[in-house]
Amino acid sequence: MKKIITLCIFAVTLLFSTQNMTAQNTLEINAEANTKTKELRKVIKFDETKMDDVYKAYQSYGIAYKKISSNLEGNADRLIKIESVLDKTLKAIFTEYEYVNYLELIRGI
């Protein structure tokens, strides 16, 4: 009986630690998306509505990047696809002038 109770306590503890790890990853992704959005806004002047859209784009990029970050060499094709999706999303958000500035200053293209 003691072993069953110990096993149950261990399983519950493991579940709580898994939720904390997931929450920590989400917080890191949101913080990085916020930082990148603010940096981009300093370089390319855009309004609040675009800022929210850019934040969401970087947030989805961060989530997708986190999934493949453990093996970047093996997922090189997926990384290129994720970056192209980010570029397409930002192209839809920005004006042509802002997008060209983004490509030149941030992406170095």
Short mmCIF file of the C-alpha atoms (twelve columns), coordinates in Angstrom:
data_MODEL
# 
_entry.id   MODEL 
# 
loop_
_atom_site.group_PDB 
_atom_site.id 
_atom_site.type_symbol 
_atom_site.label_atom_id 
_atom_site.label_alt_id 
_atom_site.label_comp_id 
_atom_site.label_asym_id 
_atom_site.label_seq_id 
_atom_site.Cartn_x 
_atom_site.Cartn_y 
_atom_site.Cartn_z 
_atom_site.pdbx_PDB_model_num 
ATOM 1   C CA . MET A 1   0.000  0.000  0.000   1 
ATOM 2   C CA . LYS A 2   2.847  2.386  0.822   1 
ATOM 3   C CA . LYS A 3   4.390  1.745  -2.586  1 
ATOM 4   C CA . ILE A 4   1.144  2.613  -4.376  1 
ATOM 5   C CA . ILE A 5   0.784  5.866  -2.449  1 
ATOM 6   C CA . THR A 6   4.420  6.749  -3.126  1 
ATOM 7   C CA . LEU A 7   3.941  6.005  -6.813  1 
ATOM 8   C CA . CYS A 8   0.829  8.219  -6.962  1 
ATOM 9   C CA . ILE A 9   2.613  11.104 -5.249  1 
ATOM 10  C CA . PHE A 10  5.532  10.739 -7.649  1 
ATOM 11  C CA . ALA A 11  3.190  10.751 -10.668 1 
ATOM 12  C CA . VAL A 12  1.374  13.883 -9.458  1 
ATOM 13  C CA . THR A 13  4.688  15.636 -8.814  1 
ATOM 14  C CA . LEU A 14  5.864  14.748 -12.298 1 
ATOM 15  C CA . LEU A 15  2.687  16.206 -13.806 1 
ATOM 16  C CA . PHE A 16  3.177  19.500 -11.963 1 
ATOM 17  C CA . SER A 17  6.788  19.805 -13.106 1 
ATOM 18  C CA . THR A 18  5.780  19.152 -16.730 1 
ATOM 19  C CA . GLN A 19  3.251  21.978 -16.612 1 
ATOM 20  C CA . ASN A 20  5.875  24.339 -15.209 1 
ATOM 21  C CA . MET A 21  8.295  23.469 -18.017 1 
ATOM 22  C CA . THR A 22  5.631  24.139 -20.642 1 
ATOM 23  C CA . ALA A 23  4.678  27.428 -19.018 1 
ATOM 24  C CA . GLN A 24  8.319  28.445 -18.832 1 
ATOM 25  C CA . ASN A 25  8.796  27.734 -22.552 1 
ATOM 26  C CA . THR A 26  5.704  29.802 -23.364 1 
ATOM 27  C CA . LEU A 27  6.953  32.685 -21.244 1 
ATOM 28  C CA . GLU A 28  10.349 32.570 -22.945 1 
ATOM 29  C CA . ILE A 29  8.751  32.578 -26.392 1 
ATOM 30  C CA . ASN A 30  6.477  35.502 -25.494 1 
ATOM 31  C CA . ALA A 31  9.368  37.477 -24.001 1 
ATOM 32  C CA . GLU A 32  11.504 36.934 -27.080 1 
ATOM 33  C CA . ALA A 33  8.628  37.877 -29.397 1 
ATOM 34  C CA . ASN A 34  8.124  41.050 -27.374 1 
ATOM 35  C CA . THR A 35  11.835 41.916 -27.536 1 
ATOM 36  C CA . LYS A 36  12.061 41.322 -31.292 1 
ATOM 37  C CA . THR A 37  8.911  43.368 -31.897 1 
ATOM 38  C CA . LYS A 38  10.278 46.300 -29.907 1 
ATOM 39  C CA . GLU A 39  13.651 46.116 -31.683 1 
ATOM 40  C CA . LEU A 40  11.920 46.037 -35.043 1 
ATOM 41  C CA . ARG A 41  9.716  48.976 -34.087 1 
ATOM 42  C CA . LYS A 42  12.807 51.037 -33.201 1 
ATOM 43  C CA . VAL A 43  14.284 50.402 -36.639 1 
ATOM 44  C CA . ILE A 44  11.073 50.520 -38.668 1 
ATOM 45  C CA . LYS A 45  8.533  52.975 -37.361 1 
ATOM 46  C CA . PHE A 46  5.064  51.390 -37.421 1 
ATOM 47  C CA . ASP A 47  1.832  51.864 -35.482 1 
ATOM 48  C CA . GLU A 48  0.263  49.912 -32.605 1 
ATOM 49  C CA . THR A 49  -1.984 47.686 -34.724 1 
ATOM 50  C CA . LYS A 50  0.983  46.556 -36.780 1 
ATOM 51  C CA . MET A 51  2.922  46.058 -33.557 1 
ATOM 52  C CA . ASP A 52  0.317  43.560 -32.312 1 
ATOM 53  C CA . ASP A 53  0.368  41.697 -35.618 1 
ATOM 54  C CA . VAL A 54  4.184  41.602 -35.673 1 
ATOM 55  C CA . TYR A 55  4.178  40.279 -32.094 1 
ATOM 56  C CA . LYS A 56  1.796  37.483 -33.066 1 
ATOM 57  C CA . ALA A 57  3.936  36.629 -36.097 1 
ATOM 58  C CA . TYR A 58  7.084  36.393 -33.970 1 
ATOM 59  C CA . GLN A 59  5.188  34.416 -31.357 1 
ATOM 60  C CA . SER A 60  4.091  31.785 -33.874 1 
ATOM 61  C CA . TYR A 61  7.640  31.749 -35.294 1 
ATOM 62  C CA . GLY A 62  9.020  31.144 -31.800 1 
ATOM 63  C CA . ILE A 63  6.638  28.258 -31.172 1 
ATOM 64  C CA . ALA A 64  7.531  26.607 -34.467 1 
ATOM 65  C CA . TYR A 65  11.252 27.236 -33.935 1 
ATOM 66  C CA . LYS A 66  11.145 25.761 -30.436 1 
ATOM 67  C CA . LYS A 67  9.725  22.510 -31.835 1 
ATOM 68  C CA . ILE A 68  12.699 21.986 -34.153 1 
ATOM 69  C CA . SER A 69  15.464 23.699 -32.165 1 
ATOM 70  C CA . SER A 70  16.757 20.455 -30.675 1 
ATOM 71  C CA . ASN A 71  17.928 19.295 -34.121 1 
ATOM 72  C CA . LEU A 72  18.485 22.280 -36.424 1 
ATOM 73  C CA . GLU A 73  20.811 20.422 -38.787 1 
ATOM 74  C CA . GLY A 74  18.271 17.671 -39.374 1 
ATOM 75  C CA . ASN A 75  15.433 20.165 -39.751 1 
ATOM 76  C CA . ALA A 76  17.128 22.647 -42.080 1 
ATOM 77  C CA . ASP A 77  14.273 22.442 -44.592 1 
ATOM 78  C CA . ARG A 78  11.685 23.086 -41.907 1 
ATOM 79  C CA . LEU A 79  13.710 26.060 -40.620 1 
ATOM 80  C CA . ILE A 80  13.745 27.602 -44.097 1 
ATOM 81  C CA . LYS A 81  9.992  27.040 -44.342 1 
ATOM 82  C CA . ILE A 82  9.372  28.616 -40.927 1 
ATOM 83  C CA . GLU A 83  11.463 31.662 -41.851 1 
ATOM 84  C CA . SER A 84  9.672  32.033 -45.180 1 
ATOM 85  C CA . VAL A 85  6.297  31.898 -43.405 1 
ATOM 86  C CA . LEU A 86  7.511  34.651 -41.058 1 
ATOM 87  C CA . ASP A 87  8.652  36.734 -44.024 1 
ATOM 88  C CA . LYS A 88  5.336  36.252 -45.846 1 
ATOM 89  C CA . THR A 89  3.387  37.183 -42.727 1 
ATOM 90  C CA . LEU A 90  5.443  40.326 -42.199 1 
ATOM 91  C CA . LYS A 91  5.114  41.208 -45.878 1 
ATOM 92  C CA . ALA A 92  1.329  41.117 -45.472 1 
ATOM 93  C CA . ILE A 93  1.546  43.336 -42.378 1 
ATOM 94  C CA . PHE A 94  4.048  45.952 -43.570 1 
ATOM 95  C CA . THR A 95  3.901  48.409 -46.414 1 
ATOM 96  C CA . GLU A 96  6.326  47.723 -49.234 1 
ATOM 97  C CA . TYR A 97  8.775  50.350 -47.921 1 
ATOM 98  C CA . GLU A 98  8.678  48.898 -44.395 1 
ATOM 99  C CA . TYR A 99  9.112  45.364 -45.706 1 
ATOM 100 C CA . VAL A 100 12.141 46.327 -47.805 1 
ATOM 101 C CA . ASN A 101 13.660 47.974 -44.713 1 
ATOM 102 C CA . TYR A 102 12.963 44.815 -42.731 1 
ATOM 103 C CA . LEU A 103 14.704 42.652 -45.326 1 
ATOM 104 C CA . GLU A 104 17.721 44.940 -45.538 1 
ATOM 105 C CA . LEU A 105 18.213 45.805 -41.875 1 
ATOM 106 C CA . ILE A 106 17.000 42.744 -40.000 1 
ATOM 107 C CA . ARG A 107 17.380 39.805 -42.372 1 
ATOM 108 C CA . GLY A 108 20.405 41.198 -44.212 1 
ATOM 109 C CA . ILE A 109 18.973 40.353 -47.626 1 
# 
